[in-house]
Amino acid sequence: MSEIEIVQADSLDRHPGVEDLKKLPTEFEQWQEGEGIPIHKTFHVEDLKTVDLAPWKRYGLRAAFVNLADCHITSAMVIELDPGQTAQPMKHMFETWCYIVDGVGQTSFEQPNQPGGRVEWQKFSLFGPPLNTSYTHKNLDPFRPARILMVTNAPITFNLYHNDKFVFENPFVFEDRFRGQNDFFEPNIEFLRPRYLGARVLRTNIIPNVLETHLASWAMRGHGARTVHLSMSDHTSAAHLSSFGSGSYKKAHRHGPGAHVIILQGTGYSLLWEEGKPRRRVDWREGSMFAPPEWWFHQHFNTGEGPARYLALRRGGSPEHKMKIGMSGGENAEGPDQIEYEDEDPAIFAEYAAECAKNGLELKMPKPEYRSKG
């Protein structure tokens, strides 16, 4: 008789061991554990410059993983090059964004039988290495380290293929994405305006400085809100830049998992909450990072004297590919994905007004005229 016990499907949730099965690590989590570098599992990062790192044998530099909310979709890693260091070449079957947290350097790219290309970068630069292209980071400063944040869709790739060699040693060349052209990372800019987005799309393969990038007004997101969506390196993953002025805050909204919010400029706080549950506050400044959990409302508040600006690196589909993947709450989603000022909890405005008064800031927003809940 077989040693395998057969149980009815409707009894699975009551069967001993099922909860343990649900907690088994994913292929991606097992790969992380085997890399021998820190895995920071946290709700938010106060400062990317101070994340603890350790030597990473795979690429010959210091690094750490940062697992925020819902890291089964996208995850982050921080890498650091010593002064003057050249890292070992990287090549992988997952997409990544490279945001320069600090330092100056260059990254060279190689494709079989192609001349290759190169991009020079500095603090606040953003670029995306083409998929499965070999690339090598080099720190050009002989005195100071360079630190890079990489936000990737590696969890999806690992969990789909279950094979390290396929991910890191795959010989396939995506010639439709990169053909070794030397001008691939020239700062050429083209603006698009897809119908389903309320803000422009900037198509370029390098942004030398995300603080200097022009943003378009997007009033539907709140008082003084400005945004631009990014299409880079033919990535299917997505990104956008947003800003809002002193004395103001954005409307609360929610969406699917995996959006890493990196604060580029300013000081403030964000409120995050699951509908019907208490709000959680995250205070932020330049270098902070957090990821709103799936279908949690989140709302951003500027408490500084100047504008606040952030970068969101996420899954969701680049507008260039006409994709809108998972930016809603999915099949279990109910209710609106944005709360208008007139419908928010009055305590939100009162808390922000008190923050402005405490900091000696002029409140630039009028008190909402709240709509009746009845």
C-alpha positions in Angstrom: 0.0 0.0 0.0 1.3 3.5 -0.8 2.8 5.5 2.0 1.3 8.7 0.6 -1.8 9.7 2.4 -4.6 10.9 0.2 -6.8 13.7 1.6 -9.9 15.5 0.3 -9.2 18.9 -1.2 -11.7 20.6 1.1 -9.8 19.4 4.1 -6.4 20.7 3.1 -6.6 23.9 5.2 -7.3 21.7 8.3 -4.7 19.1 7.6 -1.6 19.1 9.9 1.5 20.5 8.1 -0.2 22.7 5.6 0.8 25.9 7.4 4.3 24.7 7.5 4.2 24.1 3.8 3.0 27.6 3.1 6.0 28.9 5.1 8.6 27.1 3.0 11.2 29.4 1.5 10.9 30.3 -2.1 13.6 29.6 -4.7 14.6 33.2 -4.5 14.8 33.2 -0.7 16.9 30.0 -0.8 19.3 31.7 -3.3 19.6 34.7 -1.1 20.4 32.6 2.0 23.2 30.9 0.0 24.9 34.1 -1.1 26.5 34.7 2.3 25.7 38.4 2.6 23.3 40.2 5.0 19.5 40.0 4.3 17.8 43.0 5.9 14.1 42.2 6.4 12.6 45.5 7.4 9.5 47.7 6.9 11.7 50.7 5.8 15.3 51.9 5.5 16.2 55.1 7.3 19.3 55.8 5.1 20.6 53.8 2.2 24.1 55.1 2.9 24.2 53.3 6.3 22.9 49.8 5.3 25.3 47.2 6.7 27.2 45.3 4.0 29.5 42.3 3.8 31.8 40.8 1.1 29.9 39.2 -1.8 32.1 36.6 -3.5 29.9 36.4 -6.6 30.9 39.9 -7.7 33.9 40.8 -5.6 32.4 43.7 -3.7 30.5 44.4 -0.5 26.7 44.0 -0.6 23.5 43.2 1.2 19.9 42.3 0.3 17.1 44.5 1.4 13.7 42.7 1.6 10.8 45.1 2.1 7.1 44.4 2.0 6.0 41.8 -0.7 9.6 41.0 -1.8 8.3 38.0 -3.8 7.7 40.5 -6.8 10.7 42.9 -6.6 13.6 43.0 -4.2 16.5 45.3 -3.6 20.2 45.0 -3.0 22.8 47.6 -2.0 26.3 47.2 -3.4 29.5 49.2 -2.7 32.8 49.6 -4.5 35.9 50.5 -2.6 37.9 53.6 -3.8 39.2 52.9 -7.3 37.7 49.4 -7.3 36.5 47.5 -10.4 33.9 44.8 -9.6 33.6 41.5 -11.3 31.3 41.5 -14.4 27.6 41.0 -13.7 25.2 39.2 -16.0 21.7 37.9 -15.2 18.3 37.0 -16.6 16.4 39.5 -14.4 16.0 43.2 -15.0 17.5 45.7 -12.6 17.6 49.4 -12.0 20.8 51.0 -10.8 20.4 54.1 -8.7 23.6 55.8 -7.5 23.3 56.4 -3.8 26.7 58.0 -3.6 30.0 58.2 -5.5 31.2 58.6 -9.1 32.1 55.9 -11.6 31.4 54.2 -14.8 29.8 50.9 -16.0 30.9 49.2 -19.2 28.7 46.8 -21.2 29.7 43.9 -23.4 27.7 41.8 -25.9 29.2 38.9 -27.8 30.7 40.0 -31.2 29.7 43.6 -30.4 31.9 46.7 -29.6 30.1 47.3 -26.3 29.2 50.5 -24.6 29.8 52.6 -21.4 27.9 54.9 -19.1 29.4 57.3 -16.6 27.5 58.0 -13.4 27.4 60.1 -10.3 25.3 60.5 -7.2 21.6 60.7 -8.2 22.2 59.0 -11.6 19.7 56.2 -12.7 20.1 53.6 -15.5 19.1 50.1 -16.3 21.6 47.5 -17.6 20.1 45.8 -20.7 18.7 42.3 -19.9 21.3 39.5 -19.8 24.1 41.8 -20.9 27.5 41.6 -19.2 28.3 44.8 -17.3 31.1 45.9 -15.0 31.0 48.7 -12.4 34.1 50.8 -11.7 34.6 53.4 -9.0 36.4 56.3 -10.5 37.1 58.0 -7.1 40.5 56.9 -5.6 39.5 58.2 -2.2 35.8 57.5 -1.5 33.6 54.4 -1.9 30.6 54.3 -4.4 27.3 52.8 -3.4 24.6 51.6 -5.7 21.0 50.6 -5.1 19.7 47.8 -7.4 16.0 47.1 -7.5 15.3 44.0 -9.5 12.6 41.5 -10.5 14.9 38.6 -9.5 12.3 37.0 -7.3 10.0 36.3 -10.2 12.9 35.0 -12.3 14.2 32.7 -9.7 10.8 31.4 -8.6 9.9 30.7 -12.3 13.1 28.9 -13.4 14.5 27.4 -10.2 18.0 27.2 -11.7 21.0 29.4 -10.8 22.9 28.6 -14.0 20.0 29.6 -16.2 19.8 32.9 -14.4 23.5 33.7 -14.4 25.1 31.7 -17.2 22.4 32.0 -20.0 24.1 32.7 -23.3 21.0 34.1 -25.0 21.5 37.6 -26.5 18.5 40.0 -26.5 19.6 41.9 -29.6 16.2 43.6 -29.7 17.2 45.4 -26.4 20.9 46.0 -26.8 23.2 45.5 -29.8 26.4 46.9 -28.3 25.9 50.4 -29.6 28.3 53.0 -28.0 25.6 55.7 -27.9 23.0 53.5 -26.0 23.6 55.6 -22.9 23.7 59.0 -24.4 21.3 61.2 -22.5 18.8 61.5 -25.4 15.3 62.3 -24.2 11.9 61.7 -25.8 8.6 62.4 -24.2 5.5 60.3 -24.8 2.0 60.7 -23.4 0.0 57.4 -23.4 -3.7 57.8 -23.0 -4.0 55.8 -19.7 -1.4 57.9 -17.8 -2.0 61.4 -16.6 1.7 62.4 -16.8 4.4 62.3 -19.4 6.6 59.3 -20.1 10.3 60.1 -20.5 12.1 57.6 -22.7 15.9 57.5 -22.2 18.5 55.0 -21.2 20.3 57.2 -18.6 19.2 60.0 -16.3 22.4 61.7 -15.2 20.7 63.4 -12.2 17.1 62.6 -11.1 17.0 65.8 -9.1 17.3 67.8 -12.4 14.7 65.9 -14.4 11.8 68.0 -15.5 8.4 66.7 -14.1 5.0 67.4 -15.5 2.0 68.6 -13.4 -0.3 65.8 -12.4 -3.0 67.5 -10.3 -5.1 64.3 -9.9 -2.4 63.1 -7.4 -2.7 66.1 -5.2 -1.8 69.7 -4.5 1.2 70.7 -6.5 2.0 67.1 -7.5 4.4 66.6 -10.4 5.3 63.3 -12.0 7.1 61.7 -14.9 7.1 58.0 -15.8 10.3 56.4 -17.1 10.9 54.0 -19.9 14.5 52.8 -19.9 16.6 50.1 -21.6 13.5 48.4 -22.9 12.7 47.2 -19.4 9.3 45.7 -18.7 9.6 46.8 -15.1 8.6 50.4 -14.4 9.7 53.6 -12.6 8.5 57.1 -12.0 9.7 60.3 -10.4 7.3 62.5 -8.3 7.6 65.8 -6.4 5.4 68.1 -4.3 6.0 71.4 -2.6 6.6 72.6 0.9 3.4 73.0 3.0 1.5 70.3 1.0 0.8 66.6 0.9 -0.4 64.1 -1.8 -3.7 62.2 -1.9 -3.8 58.7 -0.4 -3.7 55.9 -3.0 -3.0 52.2 -3.2 -1.9 49.6 -5.7 -0.3 46.2 -6.0 3.0 45.1 -4.4 6.6 45.8 -5.1 7.0 49.6 -5.4 10.3 50.7 -3.8 10.0 54.4 -2.9 13.4 56.1 -2.5 13.5 59.7 -1.1 15.7 61.9 -3.2 15.1 65.3 -1.6 13.3 66.8 1.3 12.0 65.7 4.7 8.6 64.5 5.7 6.6 61.4 6.6 4.2 58.9 5.0 1.2 57.3 6.4 0.5 53.7 5.4 -2.5 51.6 6.3 -4.6 48.7 5.4 -8.3 49.7 5.0 -10.1 49.6 8.3 -6.9 49.3 10.4 -4.6 51.8 12.2 -2.3 54.0 10.2 1.5 53.4 10.4 3.9 56.4 10.1 7.3 56.4 8.4 9.5 59.5 8.8 11.8 60.0 5.9 14.7 62.2 4.5 17.1 61.9 1.6 18.2 58.3 1.3 15.2 56.7 3.0 13.4 53.8 1.3 10.2 51.9 1.9 7.7 49.8 -0.1 3.9 50.1 0.6 2.5 46.6 1.2 0.0 45.3 -1.4 -3.2 47.3 -1.5 -2.3 49.4 1.5 -3.2 53.1 1.3 -0.2 55.4 1.5 0.0 59.1 1.6 3.1 61.4 1.5 3.6 64.6 3.5 6.3 67.3 3.0 7.5 68.8 6.3 10.6 70.6 4.9 11.2 74.1 3.6 11.8 72.9 0.1 10.2 70.5 -2.4 10.1 66.8 -1.7 11.0 64.4 -4.5 11.1 60.6 -4.7 11.8 57.8 -7.1 9.6 54.8 -7.3 11.2 51.6 -8.8 8.6 48.9 -9.3 7.1 46.1 -11.2 4.0 47.0 -13.1 5.1 47.2 -16.7 6.8 50.0 -18.7 4.5 52.3 -20.6 6.7 51.6 -23.6 5.3 48.1 -23.6 1.7 49.2 -23.2 1.5 47.1 -20.0 -0.4 47.8 -16.8 0.5 44.8 -14.8 -0.7 44.5 -11.2 -1.1 48.2 -10.3 -4.5 47.4 -8.9 -5.2 45.2 -5.9 -6.1 42.2 -8.0 -9.1 40.0 -7.7 -9.6 40.7 -4.0 -9.5 44.4 -4.4 -12.5 46.4 -3.3 -13.1 50.1 -3.2 -11.3 53.1 -4.8 -7.6 53.2 -5.4 -7.4 56.8 -4.4 -9.0 58.9 -1.6 -9.8 62.4 -2.5 -9.0 65.1 0.0 -12.7 65.7 0.7 -13.2 62.0 1.6 -10.1 61.5 3.9 -10.2 61.3 7.7 -10.1 64.9 9.0 -7.5 63.8 11.5 -5.0 63.5 8.6 -5.2 67.2 7.8 -5.2 68.2 11.4 -2.0 66.1 12.1 -0.3 67.7 9.1 -1.3 71.2 10.1 0.2 70.6 13.5 3.4 69.4 11.9 3.7 72.5 9.8 3.1 74.7 12.8 5.7 72.8 14.8 8.3 73.3 12.0 7.3 77.0 11.4 6.1 76.2 7.9 3.4 77.9 5.9 0.5 75.6 5.2 -0.1 75.9 1.4 -3.2 73.8 1.3 -6.8 74.8 2.3 -8.6 72.7 4.8 -10.7 70.2 2.7 -14.5 70.6 2.6 -15.3 67.2 3.8 -18.2 65.3 2.2 -20.8 63.8 4.3 -20.4 60.0 4.9 -24.1 59.6 5.1 
